[in-house]
Amino acid sequence: MGVELKPETQAFVRELVAKGAYSSEQEAIEAALTIMRLDVEDAEAERQAIQEGLDSPFHAFDAQDTIRRGNHRWQARHRK
């Protein structure tokens, strides 16, 4: 596969190799693509988790009941 990079991207890759971050331009580009692949996979996993949450049964939230139960627990702990 042949790929053409913008001059500034080529310079960046060459700079990384010159600084010793990677042993070759090929290695630097493969590392960048690996990071991109992992980002895509993470985003897909997050989308799936969100969808699973949306698809799960809804449990109604009753604020007054939650406050009442919290007050009962507090009173039970602080009774003398």
ZIHU-V58903 format. One line per field, one symbol per residue. ss: DSSP state (H for helix, E for strand, - for the rest). phi: phi as a letter, one per 30 degrees, with the letter a starting at -180 (. if undefined). burial: + if it has 16 or more other C-alpha atoms within 10 Angstrom, else -. Layout:
ss->???
phi->???
burial->???
//
This chain:
ss->------HHHHHHHHHHHH------HHHHHHHHHHHHHHHHHHHHHHHHHHHHHHH-------HHHHHHHHHHHHHHHH--
phi->.cbccdeddedddddddddidbdadeddddddddddddddddddddddddddddddedcdccdddddedddddddddcdc
burial->------------++-++----+--+--+----------------------------------------------------
//
